Amino acid sequence: MTVMIGVIGSGDPEKRHDPLAMKVGSLIAGRGAVMVCGGLSGIMEAASRGVSEAGGIAIGILPGSQRRDANPYVNYAIPTGMGVARNVLVVRASDALIALPGGAGTMSEIALAINVGRPVVDLGDWGIEGTVKAGTAEEAVDMALERASGGEGLERADLQAG
């Protein structure tokens, strides 16, 4: 079965984190995994673009009820009409998640993931107990894929101090 890696981060269209998000998306596609995200702008769009340019698949789980609201790089848009409650679906659809810089929505996804036992790789200086810290896009994707396919979640020794 194909591994699905969630990429979570700011929906703000600020471009500062675009290169990092694009690199993460490209690496996910290059490793044969599918990327899941919230499907809108900001980090979600940049990661989707990285996936698209690398020939991979990006799934966007949208808060609204229209597929056309997805960023142009999403291959499969799933409108939910659930608003921010769709964050639960992003987490549940992912085998592991990579958390880039973001705000309250990203923090809620991290908390949901920890609560349901999904591994979270911190690439955004979150410093939340229950995540594991990565220093580069390459390291984050490797760690997410290892934890996703191992099905074991995080070992206590891997947990980052909060």
VENCOR-V413248 format. One record per residue. NEAR is the number of other C-alpha atoms within 12 Angstrom. D_CENTER is the distance of its C-alpha to the mean C-alpha in Angstrom with 2 decimals. Layout:
near:NEAR d_center:D_CENTER
near:NEAR d_center:D_CENTER
This chain:
near:9 d_center:18.58
near:19 d_center:15.54
near:28 d_center:12.53
near:38 d_center:9.31
near:49 d_center:6.07
near:53 d_center:2.98
near:63 d_center:1.18
near:52 d_center:3.73
near:46 d_center:7.19
near:35 d_center:10.65
near:34 d_center:11.98
near:22 d_center:15.13
near:18 d_center:16.31
near:18 d_center:17.49
near:20 d_center:17.19
near:17 d_center:17.29
near:28 d_center:13.74
near:30 d_center:13.65
near:24 d_center:14.97
near:35 d_center:12.41
near:44 d_center:9.43
near:34 d_center:11.77
near:31 d_center:12.56
near:52 d_center:9.17
near:49 d_center:9.06
near:34 d_center:12.69
near:38 d_center:12.52
near:45 d_center:10.21
near:33 d_center:12.80
near:24 d_center:15.59
near:26 d_center:15.03
near:23 d_center:15.29
near:36 d_center:11.99
near:43 d_center:10.45
near:57 d_center:7.08
near:45 d_center:6.12
near:57 d_center:5.46
near:51 d_center:8.35
near:45 d_center:10.41
near:39 d_center:12.38
near:31 d_center:13.23
near:34 d_center:12.35
near:42 d_center:9.17
near:51 d_center:7.95
near:44 d_center:11.30
near:43 d_center:11.46
near:54 d_center:8.51
near:50 d_center:10.13
near:40 d_center:13.37
near:35 d_center:12.69
near:38 d_center:11.94
near:31 d_center:15.00
near:25 d_center:17.22
near:26 d_center:16.67
near:24 d_center:17.67
near:31 d_center:14.59
near:36 d_center:13.18
near:45 d_center:10.52
near:42 d_center:10.52
near:46 d_center:10.42
near:43 d_center:11.25
near:36 d_center:13.57
near:30 d_center:15.35
near:23 d_center:18.61
near:17 d_center:20.94
near:20 d_center:21.14
near:24 d_center:19.28
near:20 d_center:20.72
near:25 d_center:18.51
near:32 d_center:15.49
near:33 d_center:15.04
near:26 d_center:17.28
near:33 d_center:14.84
near:38 d_center:13.36
near:28 d_center:15.40
near:27 d_center:15.25
near:30 d_center:15.10
near:31 d_center:15.55
near:25 d_center:17.38
near:25 d_center:17.68
near:18 d_center:20.04
near:19 d_center:18.53
near:18 d_center:17.49
near:22 d_center:15.10
near:21 d_center:15.85
near:29 d_center:13.40
near:37 d_center:10.72
near:32 d_center:12.40
near:30 d_center:11.86
near:43 d_center:8.08
near:41 d_center:8.40
near:28 d_center:11.45
near:31 d_center:10.39
near:43 d_center:7.93
near:38 d_center:10.07
near:50 d_center:7.97
near:51 d_center:4.79
near:58 d_center:4.69
near:47 d_center:6.00
near:48 d_center:7.82
near:33 d_center:10.97
near:31 d_center:11.34
near:21 d_center:13.78
near:18 d_center:14.75
near:28 d_center:12.11
near:39 d_center:9.32
near:30 d_center:11.99
near:26 d_center:12.65
near:41 d_center:9.27
near:45 d_center:9.83
near:27 d_center:13.36
near:28 d_center:12.83
near:36 d_center:10.84
near:27 d_center:13.68
near:19 d_center:16.18
near:21 d_center:15.48
near:25 d_center:15.13
near:38 d_center:11.56
near:47 d_center:11.03
near:51 d_center:8.94
near:50 d_center:9.25
near:40 d_center:10.30
near:36 d_center:10.36
near:33 d_center:11.61
near:24 d_center:14.80
near:30 d_center:14.01
near:23 d_center:16.70
near:25 d_center:16.02
near:24 d_center:17.90
near:30 d_center:16.02
near:43 d_center:13.31
near:39 d_center:14.13
near:34 d_center:14.41
near:28 d_center:13.77
near:19 d_center:15.94
near:23 d_center:14.76
near:33 d_center:12.08
near:25 d_center:14.16
near:22 d_center:14.38
near:38 d_center:10.69
near:47 d_center:10.20
near:28 d_center:13.55
near:35 d_center:12.91
near:44 d_center:9.82
near:39 d_center:12.00
near:26 d_center:15.02
near:31 d_center:13.89
near:33 d_center:12.49
near:24 d_center:15.71
near:18 d_center:17.94
near:18 d_center:17.29
near:17 d_center:18.73
near:31 d_center:16.01
near:29 d_center:16.86
near:16 d_center:20.48
near:14 d_center:22.16
near:12 d_center:23.05
near:20 d_center:19.44
near:22 d_center:18.64
near:21 d_center:18.56
near:14 d_center:21.38
near:13 d_center:20.63
